[in-house]
Amino acid sequence: MINAPHIQLAAVTRYCTDRGIRLEVREDGWLLVLEDATRRHLLFGYDLGLNSAVAHRLACDKAATAALLGASGVPAIPHVFCLAPVLGGRPGLAPETIVELLETHPHGLVVKPNEGTSGRSVTRATTLGEALGAAKKIFDTGANVAISPLLDIADEVRVVQLDDAPLIVYRKQRPTVTGDGVRSLRDLALATALSEEHARLLRRLDAEFGAAALSAIVPPGEERLLSWRHNLEFGARPVLLGSGPPRDVCAALAREAAQAIGIRYASVDLVLVDGCWQVLEINSGVKMEALGPHAPELVESACFAALDAVFGGPPRQ
C-alpha cells in the first residue's frame, strides 16, 4: 500500500499512549486496531469509524451527495452520474448526454471519477471529444464517472467537523507565480519548488498547460495560476481561516450538508461561485496528511476529538 496515513498514525499513537489504549498497527498504518477494557475499535485508512455505512457510502458518491443536498435545500454543485460500461453502462457514454450538458454549461464541464479523491483523473472538457476521451480514461479503470459544470471558482474552503462542530476551517490557496518579463512560465514554476520535485511538477504542468504555454515569457507583474485545481496534492496551500464572516458562513453550510446526509465526522469542501458558497463534495475519510506539516496541533486535536467520540475520553486540554 502507498501513501500510508503516517501523520494520522502519529496522532493516533499519541492518543492511545495518553488514554492507555492498546494499539496494533497493521498494513503500514492503513489498518489500526484500538482496544481498551471495554471495546475494540477499528480504523481503516482515513476512516476513523464514526460514520454509518449509509453516510459513508453517500459521501463517497459525488453524484448521490449532490442530489441529496439539492433535494434537502442545501446549495451544492450538481453532478451527473454515468455508469461504467463494465457495470452495464452504455459503452463510451451517451454523446447526447454530453451535448446536452455542454449546451447547458457552455463554459465547459469537469469529468471526474464519481468515487475519487485528491483531484486525480479530474479533467476539464469544453468539447464533446474532450469529455468522451476523459470519461473513457476513467472507464478504463472500471470506475463510474461524475460530470459537473466547469465554474469560475473564486475560493475553496474545507471544513473538518465532528457532530456539527467545526474542528478545522481552512482555505485552499492555489499556487501562483508573478512574471518578470524574462523567465518563462516553466522557469518561474520550477523556481517555486525543490529540485527533487521538478520532474513531477513538470509532468503536471505539461499536462495542464502544454509546451507552448510553458515556454512563453510571462509579462512583468502578471500573476499566473499554476493549477486550476484547489487540491493540496496539486500544489494548493492550506491557509487557516480565523474568526469572521467567511469562516462562520462556511461552517454553517458545512453543518447543513453533514446533517443532510447524516454524517458525523467528515471534511466538507465548499466553493465560492458568483459570490455564493456551495458544497462541492463531502469526504467521509478525513485526510489531513497535506495539512499536517502546516498545522500539526490542529490535526492532532481533530484526531483526538474524533477518537474521544468513540472511547468517551475527556476533552483534550
C-alpha distance (Angstrom), angle and dihedral (degrees) to the residues before:
residue distance angle dihedral
M1 . . .
I2 3.81 . .
N3 3.79 134.2 .
A4 3.78 92.2 27.1
P5 3.83 115.3 -166.1
H6 3.81 95.5 -105.8
I7 3.82 96.8 157.1
Q8 3.78 90.4 49.8
L9 3.80 89.7 46.6
A10 3.80 90.6 54.3
A11 3.81 90.7 51.7
V12 3.81 92.7 47.3
T13 3.80 90.5 48.3
R14 3.80 91.3 53.6
Y15 3.79 90.3 46.6
C16 3.79 92.5 53.3
T17 3.80 91.3 47.4
D18 3.82 91.6 50.8
R19 3.80 94.2 45.3
G20 3.80 98.6 40.3
I21 3.81 93.1 -116.8
R22 3.79 121.9 150.9
L23 3.80 112.5 -120.7
E24 3.78 126.5 -160.5
V25 3.81 116.2 -170.7
R26 3.79 118.6 -154.4
E27 3.82 136.3 171.3
D28 3.81 94.8 19.7
G29 3.77 91.9 -57.6
W30 3.79 98.6 -46.2
L31 3.80 92.7 108.3
L32 3.80 119.6 42.0
V33 3.79 126.7 -179.0
L34 3.81 115.6 -157.7
E35 3.77 119.6 -172.2
D36 3.79 135.9 174.3
A37 3.80 132.0 165.6
T38 3.81 93.6 -73.3
R39 3.78 108.7 32.1
R40 3.79 149.6 19.1
H41 3.80 116.2 -140.8
L42 3.80 130.5 -173.0
L43 3.80 128.9 -148.2
F44 3.78 119.1 -166.7
G45 3.78 121.3 -170.0
Y46 3.79 108.3 -48.8
D47 3.80 93.1 -21.5
L48 3.81 109.5 104.8
G49 3.79 92.1 -170.0
L50 3.82 100.4 -111.1
N51 3.80 99.7 114.6
S52 3.78 128.6 80.6
A53 3.79 118.2 -113.2
V54 3.82 91.3 -110.3
A55 3.81 94.2 50.1
H56 3.80 90.4 47.0
R57 3.81 92.6 50.6
L58 3.80 91.9 47.3
A59 3.80 92.7 50.7
C60 3.81 90.2 49.5
D61 3.82 90.5 54.2
K62 3.82 110.7 72.4
A63 3.80 95.3 -169.2
A64 3.81 94.8 46.6
T65 3.81 91.5 47.6
A66 3.82 92.1 50.2
A67 3.80 91.7 47.9
L68 3.80 93.9 49.7
L69 3.80 93.2 44.9
G70 3.79 90.6 50.2
A71 3.81 91.6 49.4
S72 3.81 88.9 49.5
G73 3.80 93.3 53.5
V74 3.81 94.6 -109.2
P75 3.83 111.9 137.2
A76 3.79 107.9 -115.9
I77 3.81 139.9 159.5
P78 3.83 107.5 -101.0
H79 3.80 118.5 -119.2
V80 3.80 124.5 -166.2
F81 3.81 115.1 -146.5
C82 3.82 120.1 -135.1
L83 3.81 118.9 -172.8
A84 3.81 118.0 -133.5
P85 3.82 113.7 -111.9
V86 3.81 90.6 -124.8
L87 3.81 86.8 63.0
G88 3.78 94.4 47.1
G89 3.78 101.7 -81.3
R90 3.79 122.6 138.4
P91 3.83 110.2 -80.7
G92 3.80 111.4 -106.3
L93 3.81 92.1 5.0
A94 3.78 122.4 -90.7
P95 3.83 108.3 -68.7
E96 3.79 90.4 -153.0
T97 3.81 89.0 60.7
I98 3.81 90.7 55.8
V99 3.81 92.9 44.7
E100 3.79 91.0 52.0
L101 3.81 91.7 48.5
L102 3.81 92.0 48.5
E103 3.80 90.2 50.5
T104 3.80 89.6 51.4
H105 3.82 93.0 44.1
P106 3.83 106.9 31.5
H107 3.82 93.1 174.4
G108 3.79 89.2 67.6
L109 3.77 144.3 -99.4
V110 3.77 138.8 -91.0
V111 3.80 115.0 -133.1
K112 3.80 115.5 -161.4
P113 3.80 142.5 153.1
N114 3.78 108.1 -82.4
E115 3.80 88.6 -135.7
G116 3.78 107.4 36.6
T117 3.79 142.6 108.9
S118 3.80 141.6 -157.0
G119 3.81 95.1 39.4
R120 3.79 94.6 -79.4
S121 3.83 115.8 157.8
V122 3.82 90.2 4.6
T123 3.81 108.6 144.7
R124 3.79 136.4 -178.7
A125 3.80 116.1 -132.8
T126 3.79 129.4 -173.6
T127 3.82 98.5 168.9
L128 3.78 136.9 48.8
G129 3.81 91.2 -111.9
E130 3.81 93.7 51.3
A131 3.79 92.0 49.0
L132 3.79 94.3 47.7
G133 3.80 91.3 46.3
A134 3.80 92.4 50.6
A135 3.80 91.7 47.6
K136 3.82 91.6 49.1
K137 3.81 91.7 55.4
I138 3.79 89.9 54.0
F139 3.79 92.9 43.3
D140 3.81 89.2 52.8
T141 3.81 87.1 67.5
G142 3.80 90.9 51.2
A143 3.80 92.9 -111.5
N144 3.78 126.8 135.3
V145 3.81 120.3 -117.7
A146 3.79 133.8 -127.0
I147 3.80 120.8 -163.5
S148 3.79 122.7 -159.5
P149 3.81 133.0 172.2
L150 3.80 118.3 -87.7
L151 3.77 103.4 -116.7
D152 3.78 136.5 -174.3
I153 3.80 96.9 -113.4
A154 3.79 111.0 -163.1
D155 3.79 95.4 -175.3
E156 3.80 141.3 -0.7
V157 3.79 126.0 -155.3
R158 3.79 131.5 -175.0
V159 3.80 122.2 -151.4
V160 3.79 118.4 -163.3
Q161 3.76 106.7 -161.2
L162 3.78 143.0 172.7
D163 3.81 122.9 -158.3
D164 3.82 93.5 -20.0
A165 3.82 94.0 -46.9
P166 3.83 117.5 115.1
L167 3.81 108.5 -130.0
I168 3.82 98.5 176.4
V169 3.80 130.3 9.7
Y170 3.79 119.7 -175.0
R171 3.78 141.3 159.7
K172 3.80 120.7 -125.0
Q173 3.80 102.6 -133.2
R174 3.79 112.6 -162.6
P175 3.81 118.9 -135.5
T176 3.81 118.1 -102.5
V177 3.79 139.0 -179.6
T178 3.80 129.8 -155.2
G179 3.78 120.0 -136.2
D180 3.80 123.6 -121.4
G181 3.80 98.7 -171.5
V182 3.81 90.2 -113.0
R183 3.78 110.0 64.1
S184 3.78 128.5 62.4
L185 3.79 124.1 -121.4
R186 3.80 87.9 -103.8
D187 3.81 93.4 54.4
L188 3.79 93.1 44.9
A189 3.79 90.8 50.6
L190 3.81 93.9 47.7
A191 3.80 89.6 51.8
T192 3.82 89.1 63.2
A193 3.82 95.0 56.4
L194 3.78 138.2 62.8
S195 3.82 115.2 -101.8
E196 3.80 92.1 -111.6
E197 3.81 89.2 58.0
H198 3.82 95.4 51.2
A199 3.80 98.5 91.7
R200 3.80 93.7 51.0
L201 3.80 92.0 43.5
L202 3.81 92.6 50.7
R203 3.80 91.7 50.8
R204 3.78 90.6 53.2
L205 3.80 94.5 44.2
D206 3.80 92.9 47.6
A207 3.80 90.9 52.2
E208 3.78 91.6 47.7
F209 3.82 103.2 40.0
G210 3.80 108.8 15.0
A211 3.80 129.0 -131.2
A212 3.82 96.9 -75.9
A213 3.80 95.4 53.7
L214 3.80 92.1 44.7
S215 3.81 92.1 52.7
A216 3.81 94.7 49.3
I217 3.80 118.7 105.9
V218 3.80 111.9 -115.4
P219 3.84 111.9 -131.6
P220 3.82 116.2 -114.7
G221 3.79 113.9 -84.0
E222 3.82 93.8 8.7
E223 3.82 113.7 131.6
R224 3.79 119.7 -143.6
L225 3.79 129.5 -170.0
L226 3.79 114.5 -129.2
S227 3.78 93.8 -154.3
W228 3.77 136.5 22.5
R229 3.79 88.9 -151.6
H230 3.80 122.8 84.8
N231 3.82 93.6 -150.2
L232 3.80 117.6 129.6
E233 3.80 88.6 -139.2
F234 3.83 88.2 62.0
G235 3.78 96.4 53.4
A236 3.79 104.3 -80.2
R237 3.80 115.1 141.3
P238 3.82 123.6 -137.3
V239 3.81 113.6 -122.3
L240 3.80 114.9 -172.6
L241 3.80 115.6 -129.1
G242 3.77 116.1 -132.7
S243 3.78 125.1 -151.1
G244 3.78 114.9 -58.7
P245 3.82 143.6 90.7
P246 3.85 98.1 -57.6
R247 3.80 92.0 52.9
D248 3.80 92.9 43.8
V249 3.81 93.7 49.1
C250 3.80 93.5 47.3
A251 3.80 93.6 45.6
A252 3.81 91.3 50.3
L253 3.82 93.2 48.8
A254 3.80 91.9 46.3
R255 3.81 89.3 52.0
E256 3.82 91.0 51.8
A257 3.79 91.0 49.3
A258 3.80 93.9 49.0
Q259 3.78 91.7 48.2
A260 3.81 91.0 50.1
I261 3.81 93.0 59.7
G262 3.80 95.4 32.2
I263 3.79 97.7 -118.8
R264 3.82 123.9 153.6
Y265 3.80 107.2 -169.7
A266 3.78 117.3 28.6
S267 3.77 147.8 123.4
V268 3.79 114.3 -116.9
D269 3.80 120.3 -157.9
L270 3.80 115.9 -149.7
V271 3.80 128.3 -172.8
L272 3.81 131.8 -159.5
V273 3.80 111.5 -135.8
D274 3.81 123.1 170.1
G275 3.79 90.0 -14.3
C276 3.81 95.0 -53.6
W277 3.82 128.3 105.4
Q278 3.80 117.7 -131.4
V279 3.78 135.0 174.8
L280 3.79 113.5 -104.4
E281 3.80 98.7 -178.7
I282 3.79 145.3 -33.8
N283 3.80 123.1 -127.0
S284 3.80 120.0 -152.8
G285 3.79 91.4 -171.3
V286 3.81 104.6 65.2
K287 3.80 104.3 -145.8
M288 3.80 113.2 -168.3
E289 3.80 102.6 159.5
A290 3.82 93.3 113.1
L291 3.80 91.7 44.5
G292 3.80 93.6 49.3
P293 3.83 98.6 80.4
H294 3.82 90.2 50.9
A295 3.81 100.0 43.6
P296 3.81 110.0 13.1
E297 3.82 94.4 160.2
L298 3.80 92.5 54.0
V299 3.79 92.8 47.3
E300 3.79 91.2 51.3
S301 3.80 91.7 45.3
A302 3.83 91.1 52.4
C303 3.81 92.0 50.0
F304 3.81 91.0 47.8
A305 3.82 91.5 50.0
A306 3.81 92.5 49.6
L307 3.80 93.0 48.2
D308 3.80 91.8 45.7
A309 3.81 86.0 57.9
V310 3.81 86.6 59.0
F311 3.80 101.0 40.6
G312 3.79 99.1 29.2
G313 3.78 93.3 -124.1
P314 3.79 124.8 165.5
P315 3.80 119.6 -83.4
R316 3.80 111.3 -87.2
Q317 3.81 111.3 -108.8
